[in-house]
Amino acid sequence: MLEILGLAPDEYDLYRVLVETASATPAQLAAMVGTDVDDVVAYLASLEQRGLVGHHVSDGVDHFTASPPTVAIGSLIIERQRWLRRAEIELERLNQLYRKAADERTASDLVDLVPGRQAGLQRVAQLVRASRREVRLTLRTTKLTSPEHDFVEERRALERGVRFRILAERGVLDRPNVLSDFQDGQGIDVRLAAALPSRLLVVDSEVAMVPVMASPDDLTGGALIVHRSGLLDSLVALFEGLWADGAPLLESAPDTDDELDGTDARILRLLNAGLTDHKVSNQLGLSARTVQRRMSRLMARAGVETRLQLGVAAKQRGWL
C-alpha cells in the first residue's frame, strides 16, 4: 500500500505489525510475520535508517518499537511531495521548451511513425497515462481491443478526473457483455455510430493517434502520431462531427429529481441506439421478459402507451 513512498511490501507488513505491538524482538517479529529472522533483521535495519522504527537493548537482546505513524509516514509523504513538486516544475520547463520547438516544426515533424503493433499498443498506454483533461476514442467492429488490453490506464485516468468520450460502431454490441468494459458514471460517455472510417485516439486536443492502415484495426501496420497542427484540428473536427451524429449509449448522468436507476437508464439508451430487446438482454445479462417488464414500468411512469411516445418523453425528462 505504501510502495509509492519507497516501502517494500514486506517492510510495510513488518512496520504494521510493530504498530500493533508495544515492543518485539527480531525473533518474535519473524514468528508473527512468518519470515526468516535474518530477513526481519535486514528489514528492521532499513526501517530504522528511514526513521520508522527505533530500538533499545534489554537483557542483551534488541527490542524494536514503531515510530508514531504521523511522524514517520508523514515525513516520508512530505519528502515525496517535495520531489513531486520539483518534477512538476521540471515538467513545466520541458513543456515550455517543447512548445517553443513545436512552433518551429516543419511539415515533416508534425507526424511521427510508430512501427509495429507492440510499439503502437505501448504508445496508446503512454498517451492515456499522460492525459490530463479528456480522451476521445473510436472503436470499430472489426476489433474492439487487443486480447491483453485490460483498461488499467483508462481506469486510472478516470480516477484522476480525466473525461472519456468513446464512439463505437453499432456492431461492437453484437459481442455479448461488451458493456462490462464501459460503466455508467461520472467521466465516461459512449455513443454509437453506424460505421466509422478508422480507429482514432485524441488526447487533450494536443496529440492524436491513428493506424497507418484503416484495416486491419489491430495496429499491425503501426500507427501515426499527429502533433498540434491543422491535421490534428481536422481529426478533432472529424471526431466531433461523428460524435454529434452518434446515438447516446452511456452518459455521465445529470443530476435530476426524476433520475432513473442504472439498469433502466441503460435499457433506454440501448433501445434508443436501435438494439432489439434480445440484444439488450444479452448486453445487460437480463432475460428478455425482464427487459419488457421494465419497459412497461417506464411507460407507466412516463404516462405513455407506446415506445415511440416513451422515447419522446424520456428526452423531455432528461432520461436520454
C-alpha positions as CSV (number, residue, x, y, z in Angstrom):
1,M,0.0,0.0,0.0
2,L,2.9,2.4,0.8
3,E,5.1,1.3,-2.1
4,I,4.8,4.8,-3.5
5,L,6.7,6.0,-0.5
6,G,9.6,3.6,-1.2
7,L,8.5,0.9,1.2
8,A,8.6,-2.7,0.0
9,P,5.5,-4.8,0.8
10,D,7.4,-6.9,3.4
11,E,8.8,-3.8,5.1
12,Y,5.3,-2.3,5.3
13,D,3.9,-5.6,6.7
14,L,6.6,-5.6,9.4
15,Y,6.1,-1.9,10.3
16,R,2.3,-2.5,10.6
17,V,2.9,-5.4,13.0
18,L,5.2,-3.2,15.1
19,V,2.5,-0.5,15.1
20,E,0.1,-3.0,16.7
21,T,2.8,-4.3,19.1
22,A,4.3,-2.3,22.0
23,S,7.8,-3.9,21.5
24,A,9.2,-7.0,20.0
25,T,12.5,-8.8,19.2
26,P,13.5,-9.9,15.7
27,A,12.7,-13.5,16.6
28,Q,9.2,-12.6,17.8
29,L,8.6,-10.5,14.7
30,A,9.8,-13.3,12.5
31,A,7.2,-15.6,14.1
32,M,4.5,-13.0,13.7
33,V,5.0,-12.3,10.0
34,G,6.3,-15.8,9.0
35,T,9.6,-14.7,7.7
36,D,13.2,-15.7,8.4
37,V,14.9,-13.9,11.3
38,D,17.8,-12.8,9.0
39,D,15.3,-11.2,6.6
40,V,13.5,-9.5,9.5
41,V,16.8,-8.1,10.8
42,A,17.5,-6.6,7.3
43,Y,14.0,-5.1,7.1
44,L,14.4,-3.6,10.5
45,A,17.7,-2.0,9.6
46,S,16.2,-0.4,6.6
47,L,13.2,0.8,8.5
48,E,15.4,2.2,11.3
49,Q,17.5,4.0,8.8
50,R,14.4,5.8,7.5
51,G,13.2,6.6,11.0
52,L,10.2,4.3,11.0
53,V,11.4,2.2,13.9
54,G,13.6,2.6,16.9
55,H,15.2,0.0,19.2
56,H,16.7,-0.5,22.6
57,V,18.6,-3.3,24.3
58,S,17.2,-5.2,27.2
59,D,18.9,-8.1,28.8
60,G,21.3,-8.2,25.9
61,V,18.5,-8.5,23.3
62,D,17.4,-5.9,20.8
63,H,13.8,-4.8,21.1
64,F,12.1,-2.8,18.4
65,T,9.2,-0.3,18.5
66,A,7.4,1.6,15.8
67,S,7.8,5.3,15.5
68,P,4.4,7.2,15.5
69,P,2.9,6.8,12.0
70,T,2.0,10.5,11.9
71,V,5.7,11.4,12.3
72,A,7.3,8.5,10.5
73,I,4.9,8.1,7.5
74,G,4.1,11.8,7.4
75,S,7.8,12.7,6.9
76,L,8.0,10.3,4.0
77,I,4.9,11.8,2.4
78,I,6.3,15.4,2.8
79,E,9.6,14.3,1.3
80,R,7.8,12.6,-1.7
81,Q,5.6,15.7,-2.2
82,R,8.8,17.8,-2.4
83,W,10.2,15.5,-5.1
84,L,6.9,15.6,-7.0
85,R,6.8,19.4,-6.9
86,R,10.3,19.5,-8.3
87,A,9.2,17.1,-11.0
88,E,6.2,19.3,-11.8
89,I,8.4,22.4,-12.1
90,E,10.8,20.5,-14.4
91,L,7.8,19.1,-16.4
92,E,6.5,22.7,-17.0
93,R,10.0,23.8,-18.1
94,L,10.2,20.9,-20.5
95,N,6.7,21.7,-21.8
96,Q,7.7,25.3,-22.5
97,L,10.8,24.1,-24.4
98,Y,8.6,21.7,-26.3
99,R,6.0,24.3,-27.2
100,K,8.8,26.6,-28.4
101,A,10.2,23.9,-30.5
102,A,6.7,23.0,-31.8
103,D,6.3,26.5,-33.2
104,E,9.4,25.9,-35.3
105,R,8.4,22.4,-36.6
106,T,8.5,21.7,-40.3
107,A,5.7,19.8,-42.0
108,S,7.7,16.5,-41.7
109,D,7.9,17.0,-38.0
110,L,4.2,17.1,-37.4
111,V,3.6,13.3,-37.8
112,D,5.7,10.5,-36.2
113,L,5.6,6.9,-37.3
114,V,5.3,4.2,-34.6
115,P,6.3,1.0,-36.3
116,G,4.7,-2.3,-35.3
117,R,1.7,-3.5,-33.3
118,Q,3.5,-3.8,-29.9
119,A,5.1,-0.3,-30.1
120,G,1.6,1.0,-31.1
121,L,0.0,-0.6,-28.0
122,Q,2.7,0.8,-25.8
123,R,2.2,4.3,-27.2
124,V,-1.6,4.1,-26.6
125,A,-0.9,3.3,-22.9
126,Q,1.6,6.2,-22.7
127,L,-0.8,8.7,-24.2
128,V,-3.7,7.7,-21.9
129,R,-1.3,7.7,-18.9
130,A,-0.3,11.3,-19.8
131,S,-3.9,12.5,-20.3
132,R,-5.0,15.4,-18.1
133,R,-8.4,16.5,-19.3
134,E,-10.1,14.4,-22.0
135,V,-9.6,11.3,-24.1
136,R,-11.6,10.8,-27.3
137,L,-11.6,7.3,-28.7
138,T,-13.3,5.5,-31.6
139,L,-13.8,1.7,-31.6
140,R,-14.6,-0.3,-34.8
141,T,-16.5,-3.6,-35.1
142,T,-13.5,-5.4,-36.6
143,K,-11.6,-5.3,-33.4
144,L,-12.7,-3.8,-30.0
145,T,-9.4,-4.2,-28.1
146,S,-6.3,-6.4,-28.1
147,P,-6.7,-9.6,-26.0
148,E,-4.2,-8.3,-23.5
149,H,-5.8,-4.9,-23.1
150,D,-7.2,-4.6,-19.6
151,F,-8.2,-0.9,-19.4
152,V,-5.8,-0.3,-16.5
153,E,-4.6,3.1,-17.8
154,E,-8.2,4.1,-18.7
155,R,-9.4,3.3,-15.2
156,R,-6.5,5.2,-13.6
157,A,-7.2,8.2,-15.8
158,L,-10.9,8.2,-14.8
159,E,-9.8,8.1,-11.1
160,R,-7.8,11.3,-11.6
161,G,-10.7,13.1,-13.3
162,V,-10.0,12.6,-17.0
163,R,-13.2,12.6,-19.1
164,F,-13.6,9.8,-21.7
165,R,-15.8,10.1,-24.8
166,I,-15.9,6.8,-26.7
167,L,-17.6,6.5,-30.1
168,A,-18.2,2.9,-31.2
169,E,-19.7,1.2,-34.2
170,R,-23.1,-0.5,-33.5
171,G,-21.7,-3.8,-34.5
172,V,-19.5,-3.7,-31.4
173,L,-22.6,-4.6,-29.3
174,D,-23.0,-7.8,-31.2
175,R,-20.5,-9.2,-28.8
176,P,-22.3,-10.4,-25.6
177,N,-21.5,-8.5,-22.4
178,V,-19.2,-6.0,-24.1
179,L,-20.7,-3.3,-21.9
180,S,-18.7,-4.8,-19.0
181,D,-15.8,-2.7,-20.4
182,F,-17.8,0.5,-20.0
183,Q,-19.5,1.6,-16.9
184,D,-22.1,4.3,-16.3
185,G,-20.9,7.1,-14.1
186,Q,-19.1,10.4,-14.0
187,G,-16.4,10.8,-16.5
188,I,-17.3,8.4,-19.3
189,D,-19.7,8.8,-22.2
190,V,-20.3,6.3,-25.0
191,R,-22.2,6.8,-28.3
192,L,-22.9,4.5,-31.2
193,A,-22.4,5.1,-34.9
194,A,-23.4,3.0,-37.9
195,A,-19.8,3.0,-39.3
196,L,-16.5,4.7,-38.6
197,P,-13.7,5.4,-41.0
198,S,-10.8,4.4,-38.7
199,R,-9.7,4.0,-35.2
200,L,-8.7,7.3,-33.6
201,L,-7.3,8.4,-30.3
202,V,-7.2,12.1,-29.3
203,V,-5.6,13.1,-26.0
204,D,-6.3,16.6,-24.6
205,S,-6.7,18.0,-28.1
206,E,-2.9,18.1,-28.2
207,V,-1.9,14.8,-29.9
208,A,-3.8,12.1,-31.9
209,M,-3.0,8.6,-33.0
210,V,-4.4,6.7,-36.0
211,P,-3.4,3.3,-37.5
212,V,-1.2,3.5,-40.6
213,M,-3.8,1.4,-42.4
214,A,-7.5,1.8,-41.7
215,S,-7.9,-2.0,-41.9
216,P,-6.9,-4.2,-40.1
217,D,-7.5,-2.2,-36.9
218,D,-5.1,-4.1,-34.6
219,L,-2.1,-1.7,-35.3
220,T,-0.2,-4.4,-37.2
221,G,0.9,-1.9,-39.7
222,G,2.0,0.6,-37.0
223,A,0.5,4.0,-36.1
224,L,0.8,7.6,-36.9
225,I,1.2,10.2,-34.0
226,V,-0.1,13.6,-35.1
227,H,1.1,16.6,-33.2
228,R,-0.6,20.1,-32.9
229,S,-1.3,21.2,-36.5
230,G,-4.1,21.8,-38.9
231,L,-4.1,18.0,-39.4
232,L,-4.8,17.5,-35.7
233,D,-7.5,20.1,-35.8
234,S,-9.1,18.2,-38.7
235,L,-9.0,14.9,-36.8
236,V,-10.7,16.6,-33.8
237,A,-13.3,18.1,-36.0
238,L,-13.9,14.7,-37.6
239,F,-14.5,13.1,-34.2
240,E,-16.8,15.9,-33.1
241,G,-18.9,15.6,-36.3
242,L,-19.3,11.9,-35.8
243,W,-20.0,12.3,-32.1
244,A,-22.8,14.8,-32.8
245,D,-24.5,12.3,-35.0
246,G,-24.0,9.4,-32.6
247,A,-26.7,7.8,-30.5
248,P,-26.1,8.1,-26.7
249,L,-25.4,4.8,-25.1
250,L,-23.7,5.5,-21.8
251,E,-23.5,9.0,-20.4
252,S,-22.4,10.8,-17.2
253,A,-25.9,11.1,-15.7
254,P,-27.1,14.7,-15.0
255,D,-28.5,15.4,-11.5
256,T,-32.3,15.4,-11.8
257,D,-35.2,14.9,-9.5
258,D,-36.6,12.4,-11.9
259,E,-33.5,10.2,-12.2
260,L,-33.7,6.6,-13.3
261,D,-31.9,3.7,-11.7
262,G,-28.8,2.5,-13.6
263,T,-30.5,-0.6,-15.2
264,D,-33.5,1.4,-16.5
265,A,-31.2,4.1,-17.9
266,R,-29.1,1.5,-19.7
267,I,-32.2,-0.2,-21.2
268,L,-33.5,3.1,-22.5
269,R,-30.2,4.1,-24.1
270,L,-29.6,0.7,-25.7
271,L,-33.1,0.7,-27.2
272,N,-32.7,4.3,-28.3
273,A,-29.5,3.3,-30.0
274,G,-31.5,0.8,-32.1
275,L,-30.9,-2.5,-30.3
276,T,-33.6,-5.1,-30.1
277,D,-35.0,-6.4,-26.8
278,H,-32.9,-9.6,-27.4
279,K,-29.6,-7.7,-27.8
280,V,-30.4,-5.5,-24.8
281,S,-30.9,-8.6,-22.7
282,N,-27.7,-10.1,-23.9
283,Q,-25.7,-6.9,-23.1
284,L,-27.1,-6.5,-19.6
285,G,-27.4,-10.1,-18.6
286,L,-31.1,-9.9,-18.2
287,S,-33.9,-12.0,-19.6
288,A,-36.0,-10.6,-22.4
289,R,-39.0,-10.8,-20.2
290,T,-37.3,-8.6,-17.5
291,V,-36.4,-6.0,-20.2
292,Q,-40.0,-5.9,-21.4
293,R,-41.3,-5.7,-17.8
294,R,-39.0,-2.8,-17.1
295,M,-40.1,-1.0,-20.3
296,S,-43.7,-1.4,-19.3
297,R,-43.0,0.2,-15.9
298,L,-41.1,3.1,-17.6
299,M,-44.1,3.7,-19.9
300,A,-46.4,3.8,-17.0
301,R,-44.1,6.1,-15.1
302,A,-43.9,8.5,-18.1
303,G,-47.7,8.2,-18.7
304,V,-47.4,7.0,-22.3
305,E,-48.7,4.0,-24.2
306,T,-46.1,3.3,-26.9
307,R,-42.3,3.0,-27.1
308,L,-42.2,5.9,-29.6
309,Q,-44.0,8.1,-27.1
310,L,-41.6,6.8,-24.4
311,G,-38.6,7.9,-26.4
312,V,-40.0,11.5,-26.7
313,A,-40.9,11.6,-23.0
314,A,-37.6,10.2,-22.0
315,K,-35.8,13.1,-23.8
316,Q,-38.1,15.6,-22.2
317,R,-37.4,14.3,-18.8
318,G,-33.7,14.1,-19.3
319,W,-33.5,10.3,-19.2
320,L,-31.7,10.2,-22.5
